[in-house]
C-alpha cells in the first residue's frame, strides 16, 4: 500500500521543523551564558592547577640547588630610583650666519 503525501501533512511537518528550530534557538539564548560561565570556570581551575604545579616544582627545584648557609635574595632591587650622576654638561649655542 502506497500512501500519498497530502498538503496538510507536508505543512504540518514543516511547521514542526520550524517550531523545533526556533525552540532550540530560544533555549540556546537562555542557556548559553550559563554554559559559557561553566566552561570558563573549569578552564580557570585547570590553568590554576597547572600554574600551582609549575610554581611548586620550581620552588622545590630551587630549594634543592641551595647549599646550607647560602644567602638567597628573592627580591629584585628597585631600578626606578633616580641617580645623581651627572651625565654631561648642557651647552647653549647660537647659529652664526
C-alpha positions, 0 to 999 in steps of 0.5 A: 500500500502506497500512501500519498503525501497530502498538503496538510501533512507536508505543512504540518511537518514543516511547521514542526521543523520550524517550531523545533528550530526556533525552540532550540534557538530560544533555549540556546539564548537562555542557556548559553551564558550559563554554559559559557560561565561553566566552561570558563570556570573549569578552564580557570581551575585547570590553568590554576592547577597547572600554574600551582604545579609549575610554581611548586616544582620550581620552588622545590627545584630551587630549594634543592640547588641551595647549599646550607648557609647560602644567602638567597635574595628573592627580591629584585632591587628597585631600578626606578630610583633616580641617580645623581650622576651627572651625565654631561654638561648642557651647552647653549649655542647660537647659529652664526650666519 
